[in-house]
Amino acid sequence: MVDLNSCVALYSTHDQAQAVLKVLQKAAFDSNKTSIVGEAYRLEEYPVGFYYGMVLYSIGLPWDSIIRYEMALKSDQYLVIVLGSQQEVERAHELLMTTDPLDAAINLG
């Protein structure tokens, strides 16, 4: 079984989240391991909360964090998620903390 490690940061706007992805790219993070999640990406006819929750759980986030993140998404906030080794997510967390997130956390698998 592969351990899933992530760093998740919360931002108020899509523009902030996009800018953070650019910061991560400049710092040589693999773009295949970085994502933005936001309520604006949903399709109205599907039960979005369930799908977001299952996706977040599948990458190793604890249930208590998922509930908090789902509430943030429903408030039109955005998550920036970085996946990787423990060292990578710790480095991502240090970098993300310089971008003034509303919140940021490391989740080790």
Secondary structure as UniProt FT lines:
FT   STRAND          6..11
FT   HELIX           14..26
FT   TURN            27..28
FT   HELIX           31..33
FT   STRAND          34..38
FT   HELIX           39..41
FT   TURN            44..45
FT   HELIX           48..58
FT   TURN            59..60
FT   HELIX           63..74
FT   TURN            75..76
FT   STRAND          78..83
FT   HELIX           86..97
FT   TURN            98..99
FT   STRAND          103..107
//
